[in-house]
């Protein structure tokens, strides 16, 4: 019988936003692998004898390597991911690493509520039509390509959710510059929208929503989106 890796989307931060399926999977878990910041949000849902494996920031591959190693060793394992496990989450990396290593394991992806869905509900701006999600992180994607995607989204009139406005590693910039960089990245998005549109009422609502969302991020009162 094949061993199983369950990738669980735990939602945007509040237990009330976690799906029943995610909570059930956590309660049944023997081993849970996760980012050390997220584990406290779900530890009370785990069995007392559940084994927890934690790693730090930017150690995503190490977490998945450990999960794959556990599955290859004959045990089932759960991997937690913030928001939805397939949207900037851990599920793609699980599939990628299993394929790279030629390991035949069962993968179950448990969807979760993504941060952009929660942000839209907080803003009173439901995503009721075609939309796209764009990350401003240039750690793995060149900024020229990110900017091209932003402009394409504007030209297509997509409602756009923005992730990862702080694109430079925190260890490389002084803390007093982080907020300025975040504001500058967001300003570029807003500028691109304003330049290429006529500013009719529906668009103005979207711009206002983006501005408010950015304000929430800058004041650190929105759910984590990274």
Residue pairs with C-beta under 8 A, 6 or more apart in sequence:
2 104
2 105
2 106
3 71
3 72
3 74
3 75
3 76
3 77
3 105
3 106
4 71
4 76
4 77
4 105
4 106
4 107
4 108
5 67
5 68
5 71
5 76
5 77
5 78
5 79
5 94
5 98
5 105
5 106
5 107
5 108
6 25
6 29
6 76
6 77
6 78
6 79
6 107
6 108
6 109
6 110
7 78
7 79
7 81
7 85
7 89
7 90
7 91
7 94
7 107
7 108
7 109
7 110
8 22
8 25
8 26
8 78
8 79
8 80
8 81
8 85
8 110
8 112
9 19
9 22
9 81
9 82
9 83
9 84
9 85
9 86
9 89
9 109
9 110
9 111
9 112
9 113
9 114
10 18
10 22
10 26
10 38
10 41
10 42
10 80
10 81
10 82
10 83
10 112
11 17
11 18
11 19
11 22
11 82
11 83
11 112
11 113
11 118
12 82
12 83
12 113
12 114
12 115
12 117
12 118
12 223
12 224
12 225
13 41
13 82
13 118
13 223
13 224
14 223
15 41
17 113
17 118
18 112
18 113
19 110
19 111
19 112
19 113
21 110
21 111
22 110
22 112
23 45
25 78
25 108
25 110
26 32
26 42
26 45
26 46
26 78
26 80
27 45
27 46
27 47
29 46
29 47
29 50
29 77
29 78
30 47
30 50
30 51
30 75
30 76
30 77
31 50
31 51
31 52
31 53
31 70
31 75
31 76
31 77
31 78
32 39
32 42
32 46
32 50
32 51
32 52
32 53
32 77
32 78
32 79
32 80
33 53
33 54
33 55
33 63
33 64
33 66
33 67
33 70
33 77
33 78
33 79
33 80
34 42
34 52
34 53
34 54
34 63
34 79
34 80
35 54
35 55
35 56
35 57
35 59
35 60
35 63
35 80
35 82
36 54
36 55
36 56
37 57
38 80
38 82
39 52
39 54
39 80
42 80
43 52
46 52
53 63
53 66
53 67
55 62
55 63
55 66
58 169
60 90
60 93
61 93
61 97
63 79
63 90
64 79
64 90
64 93
64 94
64 97
65 97
67 77
67 79
67 94
68 94
68 97
68 98
68 101
68 103
68 105
70 77
71 77
71 103
71 105
72 101
72 103
72 105
79 85
79 90
79 94
80 90
81 89
81 90
81 91
81 112
82 89
82 112
82 115
82 224
83 89
83 112
83 113
83 114
83 115
83 225
84 111
84 112
84 113
84 114
85 91
85 109
85 110
85 111
85 112
86 92
86 109
86 111
87 114
87 133
88 133
88 135
88 163
88 164
91 107
91 109
94 107
95 107
98 104
98 105
98 107
114 133
115 163
115 223
115 224
115 225
116 127
116 133
116 161
116 163
116 225
117 127
118 223
119 161
119 213
119 216
119 222
119 223
119 225
120 126
120 127
120 161
122 216
122 222
123 209
123 212
123 213
125 205
125 206
125 209
127 159
127 161
129 159
130 156
130 158
130 159
131 158
131 159
131 160
131 161
132 153
132 156
132 158
132 159
132 160
132 161
133 160
133 161
133 163
134 146
134 149
134 150
134 153
134 160
134 161
134 162
134 163
135 141
135 146
135 162
135 163
135 164
136 146
136 162
136 163
136 164
136 165
136 167
136 185
136 189
137 163
137 164
137 167
138 146
138 167
138 168
139 167
139 169
143 167
147 188
147 192
150 160
150 188
150 189
150 192
151 192
151 196
153 160
154 160
154 192
154 193
154 196
154 197
155 196
159 206
160 189
160 210
162 186
162 189
162 210
162 213
163 225
163 226
164 225
164 226
165 181
165 182
165 185
165 186
165 214
165 217
166 178
166 181
166 182
166 185
166 226
167 181
167 185
168 181
170 178
173 181
179 218
182 217
182 218
183 214
183 218
186 210
186 214
186 217
189 210
190 207
190 210
190 211
190 214
193 203
193 206
193 207
193 210
194 207
197 203
199 207
213 222
216 222
217 225
